Amino acid sequence: MRSTTEALQAFEKSVERYIDELNHISIEQLLAKPSEEDWSIGQMYVHLIRSAQYMHLRNVDQCIAGSDAVLVGTGVKTENGKAAFELGSFPPIRIRVPDSPQYTPQQPDNKEQLIAGLEDVAERMRSTEPTLIQAPPEHTVPHPNFGALNATEWFLLVEMHYRHHFLQLERLKAFLEIL
């Protein structure tokens, strides 16, 4: 399994790439959707920012604090979870979750909102990484597909998630004919 320091460095490179990509995308392209069921590039960015802020890093904090949401020594990682952490990545497949008001991201207002969100997540990752040493490994919070994850695994998941969405970004850029 990758160290948290290595994951943080890789994550920072991913954020740099996501920000750089915005320099080559117009606001119209950012909001364009291939179909009603698909997300725009902007929605994908909003998803990355919000999932890191309100799910992944929140669960890191819960594991460290030992909140009521934490399972102590009783959680089990699923086969999908074991496979993802053995590979150090999500499988290279499209993952679809049904549209819902709680899950489907809104369109962004502008690029600056996305850049600020990415920078906020990067700062939070930098401040969180040194605190992981405090997290008891038996403190877990369940992930809907991967099962019980501890603070370090939730932290590593942020980088894996951002890297996984480069596949979606490339599909959307191909749809928009962005080189």
MDTraj code that builds the backbone (N, CA, C; nanometers):
import mdtraj as md
import numpy as np

residues = "MET ARG SER THR THR GLU ALA LEU GLN ALA PHE GLU LYS SER VAL GLU ARG TYR ILE ASP GLU LEU ASN HIS ILE SER ILE GLU GLN LEU LEU ALA LYS PRO SER GLU GLU ASP TRP SER ILE GLY GLN MET TYR VAL HIS LEU ILE ARG SER ALA GLN TYR MET HIS LEU ARG ASN VAL ASP GLN CYS ILE ALA GLY SER ASP ALA VAL LEU VAL GLY THR GLY VAL LYS THR GLU ASN GLY LYS ALA ALA PHE GLU LEU GLY SER PHE PRO PRO ILE ARG ILE ARG VAL PRO ASP SER PRO GLN TYR THR PRO GLN GLN PRO ASP ASN LYS GLU GLN LEU ILE ALA GLY LEU GLU ASP VAL ALA GLU ARG MET ARG SER THR GLU PRO THR LEU ILE GLN ALA PRO PRO GLU HIS THR VAL PRO HIS PRO ASN PHE GLY ALA LEU ASN ALA THR GLU TRP PHE LEU LEU VAL GLU MET HIS TYR ARG HIS HIS PHE LEU GLN LEU GLU ARG LEU LYS ALA PHE LEU GLU ILE LEU".split()
xyz = np.array([
    [0.0856, -0.1174, 0.0000],
    [0.0000, 0.0000, 0.0000],
    [0.0903, 0.1239, 0.0000],
    [0.0514, 0.2213, -0.0764],
    [0.1248, 0.3475, -0.0891],
    [0.1259, 0.4213, 0.0454],
    [0.2363, 0.4904, 0.0734],
    [0.2418, 0.5696, 0.1964],
    [0.1539, 0.6935, 0.1802],
    [0.1153, 0.7499, 0.2936],
    [0.0324, 0.8700, 0.2885],
    [0.1101, 0.9877, 0.2302],
    [0.2407, 0.9913, 0.2528],
    [0.3240, 1.0982, 0.1956],
    [0.3259, 1.0873, 0.0437],
    [0.3442, 0.9661, -0.0076],
    [0.3427, 0.9454, -0.1528],
    [0.2055, 0.9789, -0.2109],
    [0.1007, 0.9379, -0.1414],
    [-0.0354, 0.9666, -0.1883],
    [-0.0601, 1.1173, -0.1917],
    [-0.0135, 1.1883, -0.0914],
    [-0.0307, 1.3332, -0.0877],
    [0.0418, 1.3986, -0.2055],
    [0.1635, 1.3546, -0.2338],
    [0.2384, 1.4105, -0.3467],
    [0.1665, 1.3830, -0.4786],
    [0.1176, 1.2600, -0.4954],
    [0.0440, 1.2246, -0.6175],
    [-0.0858, 1.3049, -0.6267],
    [-0.1522, 1.3229, -0.5136],
    [-0.2761, 1.4010, -0.5114],
    [-0.2491, 1.5447, -0.5541],
    [-0.1431, 1.6047, -0.5019],
    [-0.1102, 1.7428, -0.5381],
    [-0.0836, 1.7558, -0.6876],
    [-0.0199, 1.6554, -0.7471],
    [0.0018, 1.6555, -0.8927],
    [-0.1314, 1.6444, -0.9668],
    [-0.2228, 1.5638, -0.9156],
    [-0.3558, 1.5525, -0.9769],
    [-0.4289, 1.6858, -0.9713],
    [-0.4230, 1.7530, -0.8589],
    [-0.4888, 1.8832, -0.8455],
    [-0.4279, 1.9825, -0.9438],
    [-0.2959, 1.9824, -0.9554],
    [-0.2304, 2.0710, -1.0530],
    [-0.2820, 2.0432, -1.1936],
    [-0.2954, 1.9147, -1.2275],
    [-0.3456, 1.8791, -1.3604],
    [-0.4900, 1.9253, -1.3787],
    [-0.5750, 1.9019, -1.2783],
    [-0.7145, 1.9446, -1.2901],
    [-0.7236, 2.0963, -1.3084],
    [-0.6422, 2.1714, -1.2349],
    [-0.6440, 2.3170, -1.2493],
    [-0.5921, 2.3569, -1.3867],
    [-0.4846, 2.2934, -1.4326],
    [-0.4304, 2.3238, -1.5652],
    [-0.5327, 2.2940, -1.6751],
    [-0.6057, 2.1853, -1.6605],
    [-0.7077, 2.1489, -1.7600],
    [-0.8111, 2.2607, -1.7753],
    [-0.8430, 2.3274, -1.6661],
    [-0.9419, 2.4355, -1.6720],
    [-0.8970, 2.5502, -1.7618],
    [-0.7657, 2.5686, -1.7771],
    [-0.7135, 2.6748, -1.8642],
    [-0.7433, 2.6497, -2.0118],
    [-0.7771, 2.5248, -2.0460],
    [-0.7991, 2.4864, -2.1860],
    [-0.9465, 2.4588, -2.2163],
    [-1.0329, 2.4919, -2.1212],
    [-1.1756, 2.4622, -2.1347],
    [-1.2539, 2.5921, -2.1187],
    [-1.3428, 2.6194, -2.2124],
    [-1.4289, 2.7372, -2.2007],
    [-1.5409, 2.7074, -2.1010],
    [-1.6075, 2.8104, -2.0555],
    [-1.7198, 2.7910, -1.9627],
    [-1.8307, 2.7102, -2.0302],
    [-1.8514, 2.7311, -2.1598],
    [-1.9527, 2.6548, -2.2326],
    [-1.9164, 2.5062, -2.2345],
    [-1.7885, 2.4763, -2.2588],
    [-1.7439, 2.3371, -2.2589],
    [-1.7528, 2.2773, -2.1186],
    [-1.7238, 2.3569, -2.0192],
    [-1.7273, 2.3115, -1.8807],
    [-1.8676, 2.2641, -1.8423],
    [-1.9698, 2.3281, -1.8989],
    [-2.1084, 2.2983, -1.8623],
    [-2.1780, 2.2009, -1.9582],
    [-2.1145, 2.1690, -2.0713],
    [-2.1765, 2.0818, -2.1723],
    [-2.1829, 1.9373, -2.1238],
    [-2.2980, 1.8724, -2.1525],
    [-2.3187, 1.7328, -2.1142],
    [-2.3417, 1.6491, -2.2399],
    [-2.2761, 1.5327, -2.2486],
    [-2.2985, 1.4456, -2.3652],
    [-2.4424, 1.3973, -2.3773],
    [-2.5099, 1.3799, -2.2627],
    [-2.6500, 1.3371, -2.2607],
    [-2.7102, 1.3841, -2.1289],
    [-2.8398, 1.3692, -2.1172],
    [-2.9075, 1.4109, -1.9946],
    [-2.8590, 1.3304, -1.8740],
    [-2.8192, 1.2043, -1.8956],
    [-2.7759, 1.1178, -1.7856],
    [-2.6305, 1.1396, -1.7469],
    [-2.5516, 1.1949, -1.8382],
    [-2.4087, 1.2136, -1.8116],
    [-2.3837, 1.3460, -1.7421],
    [-2.2694, 1.3528, -1.6746],
    [-2.2278, 1.4760, -1.6101],
    [-2.1432, 1.5583, -1.7056],
    [-2.1409, 1.6868, -1.6809],
    [-2.0479, 1.7762, -1.7502],
    [-1.9122, 1.7681, -1.6797],
    [-1.8111, 1.8265, -1.7421],
    [-1.6809, 1.8350, -1.6760],
    [-1.6955, 1.9141, -1.5459],
    [-1.7718, 2.0212, -1.5500],
    [-1.7922, 2.1009, -1.4295],
    [-1.8566, 2.0221, -1.3168],
    [-1.9573, 1.9420, -1.3487],
    [-2.0212, 1.8592, -1.2468],
    [-1.9231, 1.7569, -1.1893],
    [-1.8362, 1.7020, -1.2747],
    [-1.7358, 1.6070, -1.2274],
    [-1.6422, 1.6751, -1.1281],
    [-1.6001, 1.7979, -1.1584],
    [-1.5136, 1.8718, -1.0660],
    [-1.5859, 1.8960, -0.9335],
    [-1.7114, 1.9384, -0.9396],
    [-1.7885, 1.9611, -0.8168],
    [-1.7963, 1.8311, -0.7360],
    [-1.8189, 1.7200, -0.8041],
    [-1.8232, 1.5894, -0.7373],
    [-1.6915, 1.5591, -0.6665],
    [-1.5802, 1.5809, -0.7342],
    [-1.4496, 1.5531, -0.6734],
    [-1.4292, 1.6371, -0.5468],
    [-1.4607, 1.7636, -0.5568],
    [-1.4398, 1.8543, -0.4436],
    [-1.5302, 1.8156, -0.3269],
    [-1.6588, 1.7982, -0.3545],
    [-1.7547, 1.7709, -0.2471],
    [-1.7347, 1.6335, -0.1848],
    [-1.7035, 1.5327, -0.2655],
    [-1.6842, 1.3994, -0.2078],
    [-1.5622, 1.3979, -0.1161],
    [-1.4566, 1.4698, -0.1540],
    [-1.3387, 1.4771, -0.0674],
    [-1.3717, 1.5525, 0.0615],
    [-1.4395, 1.6660, 0.0485],
    [-1.4679, 1.7500, 0.1656],
    [-1.5698, 1.6871, 0.2604],
    [-1.6783, 1.6345, 0.2031],
    [-1.7922, 1.5955, 0.2851],
    [-1.8076, 1.4459, 0.3076],
    [-1.7243, 1.3663, 0.2426],
    [-1.7296, 1.2224, 0.2673],
    [-1.5921, 1.1723, 0.3109],
    [-1.4964, 1.1733, 0.2189],
    [-1.3665, 1.1114, 0.2469],
    [-1.2957, 1.1744, 0.3674],
    [-1.2722, 1.3043, 0.3618],
    [-1.1972, 1.3689, 0.4704],
    [-1.2806, 1.3808, 0.5982],
    [-1.4106, 1.3910, 0.5845],
    [-1.4971, 1.3890, 0.7030],
    [-1.4846, 1.2541, 0.7739],
    [-1.4772, 1.1468, 0.6963],
    [-1.4632, 1.0145, 0.7559],
    [-1.3248, 0.9937, 0.8166],
    [-1.2215, 1.0557, 0.7585],
    [-1.0894, 1.0540, 0.8220],
    [-1.1018, 1.1160, 0.9615],
    [-1.1638, 1.2332, 0.9667],
    [-1.1800, 1.3033, 1.0941],
    [-1.2584, 1.2188, 1.1946],
    [-1.3620, 1.1507, 1.1477],
    [-1.4423, 1.0675, 1.2383],
    [-1.3609, 0.9512, 1.2931],
    [-1.2792, 0.8912, 1.2080],
    [-1.1937, 0.7803, 1.2543],
    [-1.0940, 0.8291, 1.3591],
    [-1.0360, 0.9457, 1.3363],
    [-0.9389, 1.0004, 1.4311],
    [-1.0069, 1.0342, 1.5637],
    [-1.1236, 1.0973, 1.5560],
    [-1.1939, 1.1425, 1.6766],
    [-1.2666, 1.0297, 1.7492],
    [-1.2892, 0.9178, 1.6801],
    [-1.3655, 0.8096, 1.7418],
    [-1.5117, 0.8457, 1.7590],
    [-1.5694, 0.9132, 1.6588],
    [-1.7087, 0.9587, 1.6670],
    [-1.8060, 0.8412, 1.6699],
    [-1.9328, 0.8735, 1.6883],
    [-2.0364, 0.7701, 1.6955],
    [-2.0489, 0.6886, 1.5670],
    [-2.0057, 0.7454, 1.4527],
    [-2.0158, 0.6747, 1.3254],
    [-1.9097, 0.5653, 1.3103],
    [-1.8125, 0.5651, 1.3996],
    [-1.6989, 0.4732, 1.3878],
    [-1.7345, 0.3352, 1.4405],
    [-1.6929, 0.2344, 1.3624],
    [-1.6998, 0.0957, 1.4077],
    [-1.5627, 0.0641, 1.4665],
    [-1.5589, 0.0073, 1.5850],
    [-1.4302, -0.0237, 1.6471],
    [-1.4063, -0.1736, 1.6374],
    [-1.3182, -0.2101, 1.5425],
    [-1.2780, -0.3489, 1.5288],
    [-1.3829, -0.4434, 1.4758],
    [-1.4975, -0.3938, 1.4331],
    [-1.6040, -0.4836, 1.3876],
    [-1.6314, -0.4724, 1.2389],
    [-1.5756, -0.3715, 1.1731],
    [-1.6034, -0.3514, 1.0311],
    [-1.5221, -0.4452, 0.9436],
    [-1.5776, -0.4775, 0.8290],
    [-1.5115, -0.5675, 0.7350],
    [-1.5018, -0.4981, 0.5998],
    [-1.3862, -0.5115, 0.5374],
    [-1.3672, -0.4572, 0.4030],
    [-1.4259, -0.5583, 0.3036],
    [-1.4943, -0.5085, 0.2017],
    [-1.5522, -0.5957, 0.0994],
    [-1.4428, -0.6451, 0.0041],
    [-1.4791, -0.7392, -0.0809],
    [-1.3839, -0.7872, -0.1821],
    [-1.3429, -0.6734, -0.2751],
    [-1.4389, -0.5876, -0.3121],
    [-1.4055, -0.4710, -0.3954],
    [-1.3078, -0.3788, -0.3236],
    [-1.3277, -0.3604, -0.1944],
    [-1.2380, -0.2780, -0.1152],
    [-1.0986, -0.3375, -0.1074],
    [-1.0917, -0.4673, -0.0816],
    [-0.9607, -0.5346, -0.0756],
    [-0.8882, -0.5201, -0.2094],
    [-0.9615, -0.5415, -0.3183],
    [-0.8996, -0.5337, -0.4522],
    [-0.8496, -0.3926, -0.4813],
    [-0.9290, -0.2915, -0.4486],
    [-0.8889, -0.1527, -0.4754],
    [-0.7612, -0.1172, -0.4002],
    [-0.7514, -0.1574, -0.2749],
    [-0.6333, -0.1212, -0.1971],
    [-0.5127, -0.2070, -0.2326],
    [-0.5352, -0.3303, -0.2791],
    [-0.4225, -0.4102, -0.3288],
    [-0.3665, -0.3498, -0.4568],
    [-0.4553, -0.3046, -0.5464],
    [-0.4133, -0.2418, -0.6722],
    [-0.3670, -0.0974, -0.6529],
    [-0.4160, -0.0340, -0.5478],
    [-0.3871, 0.1072, -0.5257],
    [-0.4666, 0.1966, -0.6183],
    [-0.5777, 0.1431, -0.6715],
    [-0.6620, 0.2224, -0.7613],
    [-0.7989, 0.1579, -0.7757],
    [-0.8906, 0.2385, -0.8264],
    [-1.0216, 0.1860, -0.8632],
    [-1.0033, 0.1047, -0.9915],
    [-1.0930, 0.0113, -1.0183],
    [-1.0851, -0.0565, -1.1478],
    [-1.1126, 0.0448, -1.2598],
    [-1.0512, 0.0285, -1.3761],
    [-1.0672, 0.1270, -1.4845],
    [-1.2007, 0.1118, -1.5591],
    [-1.3086, 0.1207, -1.4843],
    [-1.4427, 0.1063, -1.5423],
    [-1.5266, 0.2272, -1.5038],
    [-1.6335, 0.2491, -1.5804],
    [-1.7287, 0.3542, -1.5452],
    [-1.8119, 0.3070, -1.4280],
    [-1.8245, 0.3931, -1.3302],
    [-1.9066, 0.3626, -1.2138],
    [-2.0260, 0.4567, -1.2194],
    [-2.1439, 0.3984, -1.2277],
    [-2.2646, 0.4804, -1.2375],
    [-2.3482, 0.4645, -1.1124],
    [-2.3920, 0.5779, -1.0614],
    [-2.4839, 0.5813, -0.9482],
    [-2.6088, 0.6516, -0.9997],
    [-2.7272, 0.5997, -0.9687],
    [-2.8489, 0.6642, -1.0192],
    [-2.8556, 0.8116, -0.9774],
    [-2.9091, 0.8947, -1.0683],
    [-2.9268, 1.0365, -1.0384],
    [-3.0149, 1.0532, -0.9149],
    [-2.9782, 1.1490, -0.8333],
    [-3.0598, 1.1841, -0.7178],
    [-3.0192, 1.3236, -0.6736],
    [-3.1084, 1.3956, -0.6084],
    [-3.0735, 1.5303, -0.5614],
    [-2.9552, 1.5299, -0.4635],
    [-2.9391, 1.4219, -0.3863],
    [-2.8317, 1.4139, -0.2885],
    [-2.6967, 1.3827, -0.3543],
    [-2.6977, 1.3108, -0.4664],
    [-2.5723, 1.2640, -0.5243],
    [-2.5305, 1.3415, -0.6494],
    [-2.6248, 1.3737, -0.7357],
    [-2.5909, 1.4377, -0.8626],
    [-2.5423, 1.5802, -0.8365],
    [-2.4187, 1.6112, -0.8776],
    [-2.3650, 1.7453, -0.8504],
    [-2.4322, 1.8527, -0.9355],
    [-2.4378, 1.9719, -0.8795],
    [-2.4871, 2.0882, -0.9528],
    [-2.3795, 2.1356, -1.0497],
    [-2.4204, 2.2119, -1.1495],
    [-2.3232, 2.2758, -1.2382],
    [-2.2502, 2.3847, -1.1580],
    [-2.1220, 2.4055, -1.1843],
    [-2.0503, 2.5132, -1.1144],
    [-2.0925, 2.6487, -1.1683],
    [-2.0699, 2.7524, -1.0880],
    [-2.0991, 2.8890, -1.1315],
    [-1.9898, 2.9423, -1.2235],
    [-1.8657, 2.9015, -1.1956],
    [-1.7523, 2.9514, -1.2742],
    [-1.6279, 2.8671, -1.2454],
    [-1.5226, 2.8918, -1.3195],
    [-1.3980, 2.8176, -1.3014],
    [-1.3316, 2.8517, -1.1681],
    [-1.3418, 2.9776, -1.1277],
    [-1.2780, 3.0208, -1.0034],
    [-1.3305, 2.9416, -0.8832],
    [-1.4597, 2.9110, -0.8848],
    [-1.5202, 2.8299, -0.7788],
    [-1.4520, 2.6931, -0.7732],
    [-1.4264, 2.6344, -0.8893],
    [-1.3644, 2.5024, -0.8955],
    [-1.2189, 2.5075, -0.8497],
    [-1.1466, 2.6083, -0.8952],
    [-1.0057, 2.6224, -0.8548],
    [-0.9972, 2.6400, -0.7034],
    [-1.0812, 2.7259, -0.6475],
    [-1.0806, 2.7474, -0.5024],
    [-1.1148, 2.6183, -0.4286],
    [-1.2109, 2.5432, -0.4799],
    [-1.2482, 2.4166, -0.4162],
    [-1.1345, 2.3159, -0.4198],
    [-1.0678, 2.3042, -0.5350],
    [-0.9545, 2.2120, -0.5464],
    [-0.8417, 2.2535, -0.4525],
    [-0.8149, 2.3826, -0.4451],
    [-0.7099, 2.4315, -0.3556],
    [-0.7463, 2.4079, -0.2091],
    [-0.8735, 2.4227, -0.1751],
    [-0.9179, 2.3948, -0.0375],
    [-0.8971, 2.2474, -0.0027],
    [-0.9323, 2.1591, -0.0954],
    [-0.9134, 2.0157, -0.0693],
    [-0.7640, 1.9854, -0.0548],
    [-0.6814, 2.0430, -0.1406],
    [-0.5370, 2.0194, -0.1321],
    [-0.4824, 2.0667, 0.0027],
    [-0.5266, 2.1818, 0.0474],
    [-0.4812, 2.2329, 0.1777],
    [-0.5274, 2.1409, 0.2900],
    [-0.6488, 2.0944, 0.2801],
    [-0.7004, 2.0030, 0.3836],
    [-0.6244, 1.8712, 0.3835],
    [-0.5886, 1.8230, 0.2663],
    [-0.5080, 1.6996, 0.2575],
    [-0.3712, 1.7220, 0.3228],
    [-0.3098, 1.8367, 0.2949],
    [-0.1784, 1.8661, 0.3536],
    [-0.1861, 1.8752, 0.5068],
    [-0.2920, 1.9347, 0.5586],
    [-0.3031, 1.9482, 0.7044],
    [-0.3472, 1.8173, 0.7707],
    [-0.4161, 1.7313, 0.6960],
    [-0.4648, 1.6050, 0.7521],
    [-0.3557, 1.4988, 0.7572],
    [-0.2713, 1.4943, 0.6566],
    [-0.1728, 1.3847, 0.6461],
    [-0.0916, 1.3632, 0.7739],
    [-0.0374, 1.4674, 0.8373],
    [0.0412, 1.4415, 0.9587],
    [-0.0420, 1.3933, 1.0776],
    [-0.1731, 1.4129, 1.0738],
    [-0.2580, 1.3718, 1.1865],
    [-0.2964, 1.2244, 1.1788],
    [-0.2716, 1.1601, 1.0675],
    [-0.3141, 1.0209, 1.0504],
    [-0.2477, 0.9275, 1.1503],
    [-0.1317, 0.9654, 1.1973],
    [-0.0597, 0.8839, 1.2959],
    [-0.1418, 0.8662, 1.4241],
    [-0.2320, 0.9607, 1.4507],
    [-0.3157, 0.9562, 1.5716],
    [-0.4345, 0.8612, 1.5586],
    [-0.4628, 0.8173, 1.4376],
    [-0.5848, 0.7400, 1.4129],
    [-0.5645, 0.5924, 1.4454],
    [-0.6411, 0.5389, 1.5393],
    [-0.6320, 0.3955, 1.5657],
    [-0.6765, 0.3169, 1.4415],
    [-0.5958, 0.2237, 1.3943],
    [-0.6300, 0.1517, 1.2700],
    [-0.7584, 0.0701, 1.2795],
    [-0.7999, 0.0364, 1.4009],
    [-0.9239, -0.0415, 1.4166],
    [-1.0484, 0.0459, 1.4117],
    [-1.0310, 0.1778, 1.4085],
    [-1.1453, 0.2695, 1.3933],
    [-1.1772, 0.2817, 1.2450],
    [-1.2958, 0.2372, 1.2070],
    [-1.3357, 0.2404, 1.0666],
    [-1.4729, 0.3042, 1.0507],
    [-1.4949, 0.3544, 0.9293],
    [-1.6257, 0.4040, 0.8878],
    [-1.6573, 0.3318, 0.7570],
    [-1.7777, 0.2780, 0.7417],
    [-1.8082, 0.2018, 0.6206],
    [-1.8218, 0.2881, 0.4950],
    [-1.7635, 0.2388, 0.3867],
    [-1.7793, 0.2957, 0.2527],
    [-1.8885, 0.2129, 0.1852],
    [-1.9747, 0.2742, 0.1035],
    [-2.0871, 0.1988, 0.0443],
    [-2.0457, 0.0817, -0.0448],
    [-1.9274, 0.0858, -0.1044],
    [-1.8839, -0.0230, -0.1913],
    [-1.7622, -0.0978, -0.1367],
    [-1.6789, -0.0317, -0.0606],
    [-1.5531, -0.0922, -0.0159],
    [-1.5574, -0.1466, 0.1257],
    [-1.6654, -0.1196, 0.1982],
    [-1.6745, -0.1690, 0.3355],
    [-1.5976, -0.0809, 0.4319],
    [-1.5551, -0.1408, 0.5420],
    [-1.4931, -0.0670, 0.6517],
    [-1.3547, -0.0153, 0.6135],
    [-1.3380, 0.1175, 0.6211],
    [-1.2090, 0.1804, 0.5923],
    [-1.1653, 0.2613, 0.7132],
    [-1.0349, 0.2539, 0.7434],
    [-0.9825, 0.3346, 0.8528],
    [-0.9374, 0.4707, 0.7992],
    [-0.8875, 0.5564, 0.8873],
    [-0.8524, 0.6934, 0.8489],
    [-0.7505, 0.6960, 0.7353],
    [-0.6491, 0.6129, 0.7439],
    [-0.5465, 0.6115, 0.6390],
    [-0.6067, 0.5684, 0.5061],
    [-0.6924, 0.4681, 0.5082],
    [-0.7545, 0.4219, 0.3838],
    [-0.8467, 0.5285, 0.3246],
    [-0.9235, 0.5974, 0.4082],
    [-1.0079, 0.7064, 0.3578],
    [-0.9213, 0.8144, 0.2943],
    [-0.8070, 0.8447, 0.3560],
    [-0.7149, 0.9444, 0.3025],
    [-0.6599, 0.8992, 0.1667],
    [-0.6143, 0.7752, 0.1581],
    [-0.5618, 0.7225, 0.0320],
    [-0.6695, 0.7207, -0.0761],
    [-0.7929, 0.6994, -0.0342],
    [-0.9042, 0.6940, -0.1284],
    [-0.9233, 0.8261, -0.2030],
    [-0.8943, 0.9378, -0.1383],
    [-0.9088, 1.0679, -0.2044],
    [-0.8206, 1.0710, -0.3291],
    [-0.6950, 1.0335, -0.3147],
    [-0.6029, 1.0353, -0.4293],
    [-0.6480, 0.9361, -0.5362],
    [-0.6885, 0.8160, -0.4957],
    [-0.7348, 0.7156, -0.5927],
    [-0.8568, 0.7667, -0.6687],
    [-0.9473, 0.8327, -0.5984],
    [-1.0698, 0.8836, -0.6583],
    [-1.0385, 0.9917, -0.7619],
    [-0.9516, 1.0849, -0.7264],
    [-0.9139, 1.1912, -0.8206],
    [-0.8468, 1.1310, -0.9434],
    [-0.7602, 1.0345, -0.9239],
    [-0.6914, 0.9700, -1.0372],
    [-0.7918, 0.8943, -1.1248],
    [-0.8869, 0.8273, -1.0623],
    [-0.9874, 0.7516, -1.1371],
    [-1.0682, 0.8431, -1.2300],
    [-1.1009, 0.9621, -1.1853],
    [-1.1844, 1.0515, -1.2659],
    [-1.1108, 1.1127, -1.3850],
    [-0.9792, 1.0924, -1.3966],
    [-0.9098, 1.1344, -1.5187],
    [-0.9657, 1.0581, -1.6396],
    [-1.0112, 0.9340, -1.6184],
    [-1.0728, 0.8575, -1.7276],
    [-1.1993, 0.9283, -1.7763],
    [-1.2820, 0.9745, -1.6847],
    [-1.4037, 1.0461, -1.7210],
    [-1.3691, 1.1788, -1.7885],
    [-1.2699, 1.2479, -1.7359],
    [-1.2278, 1.3746, -1.7954],
    [-1.1860, 1.3536, -1.9406],
    [-1.1104, 1.2493, -1.9671],
    [-1.0662, 1.2222, -2.1046],
    [-1.1845, 1.1878, -2.1952],
    [-1.2818, 1.1120, -2.1455],
    [-1.4028, 1.0814, -2.2241],
    [-1.4784, 1.2089, -2.2580],
    [-1.4936, 1.2972, -2.1586],
    [-1.5674, 1.4219, -2.1806],
    [-1.4920, 1.5157, -2.2742],
    [-1.3604, 1.5200, -2.2624],
    [-1.2819, 1.6029, -2.3542],
    [-1.2935, 1.5485, -2.4976],
    [-1.2971, 1.4175, -2.5128],
    [-1.3139, 1.3591, -2.6470],
    [-1.4507, 1.3967, -2.7041],
    [-1.5540, 1.3919, -2.6215],
    [-1.6879, 1.4321, -2.6629],
    [-1.6865, 1.5780, -2.7111],
    [-1.6155, 1.6623, -2.6400],
    [-1.6092, 1.8052, -2.6719],
    [-1.5037, 1.8383, -2.7780],
    [-1.4282, 1.7353, -2.8179],
    [-1.3199, 1.7505, -2.9152],
    [-1.2148, 1.8511, -2.8686],
    [-1.1802, 1.8374, -2.7399],
    [-1.0727, 1.9184, -2.6801],
    [-0.9461, 1.8342, -2.6860],
    [-0.8429, 1.8879, -2.7400],
    [-0.7172, 1.8117, -2.7505],
    [-0.6421, 1.8071, -2.6215],
])
top = md.Topology()
chain = top.add_chain()
for i, resn in enumerate(residues, 1):
    res = top.add_residue(resn, chain, resSeq=i)
    for name in ("N", "CA", "C"):
        top.add_atom(name, md.element.get_by_symbol(name[0]), res)
traj = md.Trajectory(xyz[None], top)
